[in-house]
């Protein structure tokens, strides 16, 4: 997640964290790793997730592991189409969302 999002969630500056290094498309990046740091709620599904705070990104990304845990099935990544594994309704991530 970006630092700005971490600030809004009260995760920045970190109190207890590990510094980790990761290979990315832009090269090696040092990030802050927080274990079990965020609670994810999505359409009645709830999961606890680790967080990586990356100062070089500007949007939140989720791992394939978390997507699987939430039951998300990616149908068309370019157009932002997805659904839950137990539903037929296709959703569009490009449409405005109501976040609580």
LUMDO-174746 format. One record per atom (N, C-alpha, C): residue number from 0; atom name; z, x, y. Coordinates in nm, 3 decimals. Layout:
MARFI, num, atomo, w, u, v
MARFI, NUM, CA, Z, X, Y
...
END
This chain:
MARFI, num, atomo, w, u, v
MARFI, 0, N, 0.000, 0.084, -0.117
MARFI, 0, CA, 0.000, 0.000, 0.000
MARFI, 0, C, 0.000, 0.089, 0.124
MARFI, 1, N, -0.053, 0.038, 0.232
MARFI, 1, CA, -0.050, 0.113, 0.358
MARFI, 1, C, 0.092, 0.123, 0.413
MARFI, 2, N, 0.116, 0.221, 0.495
MARFI, 2, CA, 0.248, 0.240, 0.556
MARFI, 2, C, 0.285, 0.117, 0.638
MARFI, 3, N, 0.191, 0.058, 0.709
MARFI, 3, CA, 0.221, -0.059, 0.793
MARFI, 3, C, 0.274, -0.176, 0.710
MARFI, 4, N, 0.218, -0.197, 0.592
MARFI, 4, CA, 0.267, -0.302, 0.503
MARFI, 4, C, 0.406, -0.266, 0.453
MARFI, 5, N, 0.426, -0.140, 0.417
MARFI, 5, CA, 0.559, -0.095, 0.371
MARFI, 5, C, 0.663, -0.118, 0.480
MARFI, 6, N, 0.628, -0.097, 0.605
MARFI, 6, CA, 0.722, -0.122, 0.716
MARFI, 6, C, 0.758, -0.270, 0.722
MARFI, 7, N, 0.657, -0.358, 0.711
MARFI, 7, CA, 0.682, -0.502, 0.719
MARFI, 7, C, 0.769, -0.551, 0.603
MARFI, 8, N, 0.762, -0.482, 0.489
MARFI, 8, CA, 0.841, -0.519, 0.372
MARFI, 8, C, 0.978, -0.451, 0.369
MARFI, 9, N, 1.007, -0.369, 0.470
MARFI, 9, CA, 1.134, -0.299, 0.475
MARFI, 9, C, 1.142, -0.180, 0.381
MARFI, 10, N, 1.027, -0.130, 0.339
MARFI, 10, CA, 1.023, -0.016, 0.247
MARFI, 10, C, 0.999, 0.117, 0.318
MARFI, 11, N, 0.981, 0.112, 0.451
MARFI, 11, CA, 0.950, 0.234, 0.526
MARFI, 11, C, 1.043, 0.243, 0.646
MARFI, 12, N, 1.106, 0.354, 0.668
MARFI, 12, CA, 1.100, 0.475, 0.586
MARFI, 12, C, 1.176, 0.455, 0.455
MARFI, 13, N, 1.131, 0.520, 0.350
MARFI, 13, CA, 1.195, 0.501, 0.218
MARFI, 13, C, 1.333, 0.565, 0.215
MARFI, 14, N, 1.426, 0.497, 0.145
MARFI, 14, CA, 1.561, 0.550, 0.129
MARFI, 14, C, 1.568, 0.641, 0.007
MARFI, 15, N, 1.516, 0.592, -0.105
MARFI, 15, CA, 1.510, 0.672, -0.228
MARFI, 15, C, 1.369, 0.661, -0.282
MARFI, 16, N, 1.304, 0.771, -0.294
MARFI, 16, CA, 1.165, 0.768, -0.341
MARFI, 16, C, 1.128, 0.904, -0.398
MARFI, 17, N, 1.019, 0.903, -0.472
MARFI, 17, CA, 0.961, 1.028, -0.522
MARFI, 17, C, 0.831, 1.052, -0.449
MARFI, 18, N, 0.802, 1.176, -0.423
MARFI, 18, CA, 0.672, 1.214, -0.369
MARFI, 18, C, 0.584, 1.247, -0.488
MARFI, 19, N, 0.468, 1.181, -0.496
MARFI, 19, CA, 0.374, 1.206, -0.605
MARFI, 19, C, 0.238, 1.242, -0.546
MARFI, 20, N, 0.161, 1.309, -0.625
MARFI, 20, CA, 0.027, 1.349, -0.585
MARFI, 20, C, -0.073, 1.279, -0.677
MARFI, 21, N, -0.180, 1.225, -0.619
MARFI, 21, CA, -0.279, 1.153, -0.699
MARFI, 21, C, -0.420, 1.194, -0.658
MARFI, 22, N, -0.506, 1.201, -0.757
MARFI, 22, CA, -0.648, 1.225, -0.730
MARFI, 22, C, -0.713, 1.092, -0.692
MARFI, 23, N, -0.778, 1.088, -0.576
MARFI, 23, CA, -0.845, 0.967, -0.529
MARFI, 23, C, -0.992, 1.001, -0.502
MARFI, 24, N, -1.066, 0.898, -0.467
MARFI, 24, CA, -1.206, 0.920, -0.431
MARFI, 24, C, -1.222, 1.012, -0.311
MARFI, 25, N, -1.118, 1.019, -0.228
MARFI, 25, CA, -1.121, 1.105, -0.110
MARFI, 25, C, -1.054, 1.238, -0.130
MARFI, 26, N, -1.014, 1.268, -0.253
MARFI, 26, CA, -0.946, 1.393, -0.282
MARFI, 26, C, -0.801, 1.369, -0.319
MARFI, 27, N, -0.726, 1.476, -0.331
MARFI, 27, CA, -0.585, 1.467, -0.369
MARFI, 27, C, -0.502, 1.418, -0.251
MARFI, 28, N, -0.414, 1.321, -0.278
MARFI, 28, CA, -0.332, 1.260, -0.173
MARFI, 28, C, -0.186, 1.258, -0.218
MARFI, 29, N, -0.095, 1.296, -0.128
MARFI, 29, CA, 0.048, 1.282, -0.152
MARFI, 29, C, 0.090, 1.143, -0.109
MARFI, 30, N, 0.164, 1.073, -0.198
MARFI, 30, CA, 0.209, 0.938, -0.170
MARFI, 30, C, 0.355, 0.924, -0.206
MARFI, 31, N, 0.418, 0.821, -0.152
MARFI, 31, CA, 0.556, 0.789, -0.183
MARFI, 31, C, 0.556, 0.686, -0.296
MARFI, 32, N, 0.633, 0.714, -0.401
MARFI, 32, CA, 0.643, 0.624, -0.517
MARFI, 32, C, 0.781, 0.559, -0.517
MARFI, 33, N, 0.782, 0.426, -0.522
MARFI, 33, CA, 0.907, 0.350, -0.527
MARFI, 33, C, 0.905, 0.265, -0.653
MARFI, 34, N, 1.002, 0.287, -0.739
MARFI, 34, CA, 1.006, 0.214, -0.867
MARFI, 34, C, 1.067, 0.075, -0.846
MARFI, 35, N, 1.004, -0.026, -0.907
MARFI, 35, CA, 1.052, -0.165, -0.903
MARFI, 35, C, 1.085, -0.207, -0.760
MARFI, 36, N, 0.995, -0.182, -0.668
MARFI, 36, CA, 1.022, -0.200, -0.525
MARFI, 36, C, 0.981, -0.335, -0.468
MARFI, 37, N, 0.887, -0.404, -0.532
MARFI, 37, CA, 0.838, -0.529, -0.473
MARFI, 37, C, 0.837, -0.641, -0.576
MARFI, 38, N, 0.863, -0.762, -0.527
MARFI, 38, CA, 0.853, -0.881, -0.609
MARFI, 38, C, 0.724, -0.950, -0.572
MARFI, 39, N, 0.639, -0.975, -0.672
MARFI, 39, CA, 0.510, -1.039, -0.650
MARFI, 39, C, 0.519, -1.183, -0.697
MARFI, 40, N, 0.485, -1.277, -0.608
MARFI, 40, CA, 0.476, -1.419, -0.643
MARFI, 40, C, 0.332, -1.463, -0.621
MARFI, 41, N, 0.271, -1.517, -0.724
MARFI, 41, CA, 0.132, -1.563, -0.712
MARFI, 41, C, 0.115, -1.689, -0.795
MARFI, 42, N, 0.102, -1.803, -0.727
MARFI, 42, CA, 0.080, -1.931, -0.795
MARFI, 42, C, 0.180, -1.954, -0.908
MARFI, 43, N, 0.307, -1.935, -0.879
MARFI, 43, CA, 0.411, -1.959, -0.979
MARFI, 43, C, 0.435, -1.844, -1.075
MARFI, 44, N, 0.356, -1.741, -1.065
MARFI, 44, CA, 0.375, -1.623, -1.150
MARFI, 44, C, 0.457, -1.522, -1.070
MARFI, 45, N, 0.555, -1.460, -1.135
MARFI, 45, CA, 0.643, -1.365, -1.067
MARFI, 45, C, 0.651, -1.237, -1.148
MARFI, 46, N, 0.635, -1.126, -1.081
MARFI, 46, CA, 0.647, -0.995, -1.144
MARFI, 46, C, 0.714, -0.899, -1.048
MARFI, 47, N, 0.783, -0.801, -1.104
MARFI, 47, CA, 0.839, -0.690, -1.027
MARFI, 47, C, 0.741, -0.574, -1.042
MARFI, 48, N, 0.709, -0.507, -0.932
MARFI, 48, CA, 0.609, -0.401, -0.938
MARFI, 48, C, 0.658, -0.275, -0.867
MARFI, 49, N, 0.609, -0.163, -0.914
MARFI, 49, CA, 0.630, -0.035, -0.846
MARFI, 49, C, 0.539, -0.034, -0.724
MARFI, 50, N, 0.569, 0.052, -0.629
MARFI, 50, CA, 0.485, 0.063, -0.510
MARFI, 50, C, 0.449, 0.209, -0.485
MARFI, 51, N, 0.325, 0.229, -0.447
MARFI, 51, CA, 0.279, 0.359, -0.397
MARFI, 51, C, 0.241, 0.337, -0.251
MARFI, 52, N, 0.300, 0.416, -0.163
MARFI, 52, CA, 0.268, 0.405, -0.021
MARFI, 52, C, 0.175, 0.520, 0.014
MARFI, 53, N, 0.055, 0.482, 0.056
MARFI, 53, CA, -0.051, 0.579, 0.084
MARFI, 53, C, -0.084, 0.572, 0.234
MARFI, 54, N, -0.064, 0.680, 0.307
MARFI, 54, CA, -0.090, 0.678, 0.452
MARFI, 54, C, -0.238, 0.675, 0.489
MARFI, 55, N, -0.327, 0.684, 0.392
MARFI, 55, CA, -0.470, 0.692, 0.422
MARFI, 55, C, -0.547, 0.565, 0.388
MARFI, 56, N, -0.479, 0.457, 0.352
MARFI, 56, CA, -0.549, 0.332, 0.322
MARFI, 56, C, -0.506, 0.225, 0.420
MARFI, 57, N, -0.587, 0.118, 0.429
MARFI, 57, CA, -0.555, 0.011, 0.524
MARFI, 57, C, -0.550, -0.127, 0.458
MARFI, 58, N, -0.551, -0.132, 0.326
MARFI, 58, CA, -0.534, -0.259, 0.257
MARFI, 58, C, -0.456, -0.237, 0.129
MARFI, 59, N, -0.393, -0.345, 0.082
MARFI, 59, CA, -0.313, -0.337, -0.040
MARFI, 59, C, -0.405, -0.344, -0.161
MARFI, 60, N, -0.381, -0.257, -0.256
MARFI, 60, CA, -0.455, -0.257, -0.382
MARFI, 60, C, -0.355, -0.283, -0.494
MARFI, 61, N, -0.401, -0.353, -0.598
MARFI, 61, CA, -0.315, -0.370, -0.715
MARFI, 61, C, -0.380, -0.300, -0.833
MARFI, 62, N, -0.296, -0.257, -0.924
MARFI, 62, CA, -0.345, -0.186, -1.043
MARFI, 62, C, -0.402, -0.285, -1.143
MARFI, 63, N, -0.480, -0.232, -1.236
MARFI, 63, CA, -0.531, -0.317, -1.344
MARFI, 63, C, -0.415, -0.369, -1.429
MARFI, 64, N, -0.309, -0.292, -1.441
MARFI, 64, CA, -0.191, -0.334, -1.516
MARFI, 64, C, -0.128, -0.457, -1.451
MARFI, 65, N, -0.106, -0.453, -1.318
MARFI, 65, CA, -0.046, -0.566, -1.249
MARFI, 65, C, -0.138, -0.687, -1.252
MARFI, 66, N, -0.268, -0.667, -1.235
MARFI, 66, CA, -0.363, -0.778, -1.244
MARFI, 66, C, -0.353, -0.846, -1.379
MARFI, 67, N, -0.342, -0.768, -1.485
MARFI, 67, CA, -0.329, -0.822, -1.620
MARFI, 67, C, -0.197, -0.897, -1.636
MARFI, 68, N, -0.088, -0.839, -1.585
MARFI, 68, CA, 0.043, -0.905, -1.592
MARFI, 68, C, 0.043, -1.040, -1.520
MARFI, 69, N, -0.034, -1.049, -1.411
MARFI, 69, CA, -0.043, -1.174, -1.335
MARFI, 69, C, -0.146, -1.271, -1.394
MARFI, 70, N, -0.221, -1.226, -1.494
MARFI, 70, CA, -0.321, -1.312, -1.556
MARFI, 70, C, -0.448, -1.325, -1.475
MARFI, 71, N, -0.480, -1.226, -1.395
MARFI, 71, CA, -0.600, -1.229, -1.311
MARFI, 71, C, -0.720, -1.178, -1.390
MARFI, 72, N, -0.828, -1.255, -1.385
MARFI, 72, CA, -0.954, -1.216, -1.448
MARFI, 72, C, -1.056, -1.199, -1.336
MARFI, 73, N, -1.110, -1.079, -1.322
MARFI, 73, CA, -1.210, -1.052, -1.219
MARFI, 73, C, -1.346, -1.098, -1.271
MARFI, 74, N, -1.410, -1.188, -1.198
MARFI, 74, CA, -1.541, -1.238, -1.239
MARFI, 74, C, -1.654, -1.164, -1.168
MARFI, 75, N, -1.641, -1.143, -1.037
MARFI, 75, CA, -1.744, -1.074, -0.959
MARFI, 75, C, -1.674, -0.999, -0.846
MARFI, 76, N, -1.648, -0.869, -0.866
MARFI, 76, CA, -1.571, -0.794, -0.766
MARFI, 76, C, -1.639, -0.785, -0.630
MARFI, 77, N, -1.770, -0.774, -0.626
MARFI, 77, CA, -1.841, -0.762, -0.498
MARFI, 77, C, -1.824, -0.888, -0.414
MARFI, 78, N, -1.835, -1.003, -0.477
MARFI, 78, CA, -1.823, -1.130, -0.405
MARFI, 78, C, -1.679, -1.180, -0.398
MARFI, 79, N, -1.586, -1.111, -0.464
MARFI, 79, CA, -1.445, -1.148, -0.459
MARFI, 79, C, -1.409, -1.268, -0.544
MARFI, 80, N, -1.483, -1.292, -0.652
MARFI, 80, CA, -1.457, -1.408, -0.738
MARFI, 80, C, -1.364, -1.371, -0.852
MARFI, 81, N, -1.264, -1.455, -0.873
MARFI, 81, CA, -1.167, -1.431, -0.979
MARFI, 81, C, -1.106, -1.564, -1.022
MARFI, 82, N, -1.034, -1.561, -1.132
MARFI, 82, CA, -0.961, -1.679, -1.179
MARFI, 82, C, -0.841, -1.630, -1.259
MARFI, 83, N, -0.751, -1.724, -1.290
MARFI, 83, CA, -0.642, -1.693, -1.380
MARFI, 83, C, -0.692, -1.711, -1.523
MARFI, 84, N, -0.638, -1.634, -1.614
MARFI, 84, CA, -0.681, -1.637, -1.754
MARFI, 84, C, -0.663, -1.774, -1.817
MARFI, 85, N, -0.565, -1.851, -1.770
MARFI, 85, CA, -0.537, -1.982, -1.829
MARFI, 85, C, -0.592, -2.099, -1.746
MARFI, 86, N, -0.684, -2.070, -1.654
MARFI, 86, CA, -0.745, -2.174, -1.571
MARFI, 86, C, -0.897, -2.156, -1.568
MARFI, 87, N, -0.966, -2.265, -1.535
MARFI, 87, CA, -1.111, -2.259, -1.519
MARFI, 87, C, -1.153, -2.247, -1.373
MARFI, 88, N, -1.061, -2.278, -1.279
MARFI, 88, CA, -1.095, -2.277, -1.138
MARFI, 88, C, -1.126, -2.135, -1.089
MARFI, 89, N, -1.244, -2.117, -1.030
MARFI, 89, CA, -1.283, -1.988, -0.974
MARFI, 89, C, -1.233, -1.981, -0.831
MARFI, 90, N, -1.172, -1.870, -0.797
MARFI, 90, CA, -1.118, -1.848, -0.663
MARFI, 90, C, -1.197, -1.739, -0.593
MARFI, 91, N, -1.187, -1.736, -0.460
MARFI, 91, CA, -1.260, -1.637, -0.381
MARFI, 91, C, -1.160, -1.563, -0.294
MARFI, 92, N, -1.144, -1.434, -0.318
MARFI, 92, CA, -1.048, -1.356, -0.241
MARFI, 92, C, -1.091, -1.337, -0.097
MARFI, 93, N, -1.218, -1.365, -0.063
MARFI, 93, CA, -1.266, -1.351, 0.073
MARFI, 93, C, -1.227, -1.472, 0.157
MARFI, 94, N, -1.188, -1.585, 0.093
MARFI, 94, CA, -1.146, -1.704, 0.167
MARFI, 94, C, -1.005, -1.681, 0.219
MARFI, 95, N, -0.976, -1.740, 0.335
MARFI, 95, CA, -0.840, -1.725, 0.389
MARFI, 95, C, -0.734, -1.777, 0.292
MARFI, 96, N, -0.626, -1.703, 0.279
MARFI, 96, CA, -0.516, -1.741, 0.190
MARFI, 96, C, -0.397, -1.782, 0.275
MARFI, 97, N, -0.315, -1.869, 0.222
MARFI, 97, CA, -0.189, -1.907, 0.286
MARFI, 97, C, -0.079, -1.829, 0.218
MARFI, 98, N, -0.031, -1.724, 0.283
MARFI, 98, CA, 0.074, -1.642, 0.225
MARFI, 98, C, 0.209, -1.688, 0.277
MARFI, 99, N, 0.307, -1.694, 0.192
MARFI, 99, CA, 0.441, -1.737, 0.231
MARFI, 99, C, 0.531, -1.617, 0.246
END
